[in-house]
Amino acid sequence: MSKLHLVFGGRVNDPQGLEFTDLPNVHIVGLFDNYAEAEDAWRANAQRTVDDAEMKYVVVHLHRLLEPDA
């Protein structure tokens, strides 16, 4: 099984938290089968929005959710 990673971003209440405020407008960057590609996509989007403190992009390790005991 691939080690799937999801990269997405959107507006947050607090830049140190993960409470997204506008879920219908969350930007889904994509699914990636390895962390290096996911990190590249995350970095590109995070740097593009670096001047907007309310925007946050994250990498979610979907493979850990799908197989938590692995």
Number of C-alpha atoms within 10 A of each C-alpha: 6 9 14 18 23 22 23 21 21 20 21 19 14 14 14 10 9 15 13 18 14 11 12 7 11 16 14 12 17 13 17 20 15 14 16 11 14 24 17 12 21 22 16 13 20 18 11 10 14 12 9 12 13 16 19 23 24 20 20 16 17 17 16 13 11 11 10 8 6 7
